[in-house]
Amino acid sequence: EESEACEGSQIDRMSDEELKDFVEGISVYARVSPEHKIRIVRAWQEKGNIVSMTGDGVNDAPALKQADVGVAMGITGSEVSKDAAAMILTDDNFATIVKAVENGRNLYIAGSRLPALPRSENHLYPGRCGGRNGETFGTGKDER
């Protein structure tokens, strides 16, 4: 299956419907504006996809916000892009996204195997995250 490159000037000439039909054949975008990025993200979403967008600049922020999962660069990224993103790569390494997805899936699977626990108003959450002797405890009040 062949893929193409596309420039922003081509996107300017397309309706949203044409872009929606066009995006699957594109693997490289060049010279696109923030508005183009939003249109590209929306086109994929309108096709029923869950869309992730990566970016590091102020110009990426609107599309990061539009995406289902906006991913900003933690080292080189602007504060605006980090604020707009749902996830920040603290090491700017794209492989970290794969690890995060794998870890999330494993947590979801493990959590789905746990029996349902009765809920009480106050909870104590033990952890080994730091603090004195490596132990921390957090409490939370159930708002239900």
C-alpha positions, 0 to 999 in steps of 0.5 A, spaced: 500 500 500 503 506 497 502 512 502 503 520 500 506 526 502 501 532 503 502 540 504 498 544 507 496 548 501 493 541 498 489 541 505 487 548 504 483 546 497 480 540 500 473 540 504 472 537 510 469 531 507 475 530 502 480 531 507 476 525 511 477 521 505 484 523 503 487 522 510 488 514 510 493 515 504 498 520 507 504 518 512 507 525 511 505 532 512 509 538 511 508 545 512 501 545 515 498 550 520 495 549 526 488 549 523 491 544 518 493 540 524 486 540 527 482 538 521 487 532 520 485 530 527 478 531 526 478 527 520 481 521 523 476 522 529 470 522 524 472 516 521 471 513 528 478 513 530 481 514 537 487 519 535 493 521 538 497 527 536 504 529 538 507 536 539 512 540 542 510 548 540 505 553 541 502 552 534 501 544 536 497 546 542 490 546 539 491 540 535 493 537 542 487 539 545 483 536 540 486 529 540 483 524 544 490 523 547 495 529 546 502 528 547 507 533 549 515 533 549 517 534 556 524 537 555 523 541 549 516 542 549 513 549 550 509 550 557 503 551 552 503 545 549 504 541 555 498 545 558 494 542 552 496 535 552 493 529 556 500 526 557 507 529 557 513 525 555 518 527 560 524 524 556 522 526 549 522 519 547 517 516 543 518 509 545 516 511 552 509 512 549 509 504 547 511 503 554 506 507 557 500 504 553 503 497 555 503 498 562 496 501 562 493 495 559 497 491 564 494 495 570 487 495 566 487 487 566 490 486 573 484 491 575 479 487 572 481 481 575 480 484 582 474 482 586 469 488 587 470 491 594 465 494 598 466 502 598 466 506 605 467 513 606 474 513 608 480 510 604 487 508 606 491 507 600 498 504 602 504 505 597 511 504 596 513 511 593 517 515 597 517 518 604 520 516 610 522 508 610 520 508 603 512 508 605 507 513 603 500 513 605 494 517 602 487 518 604 481 520 600 474 522 602 469 518 597 464 524 595 458 519 593 
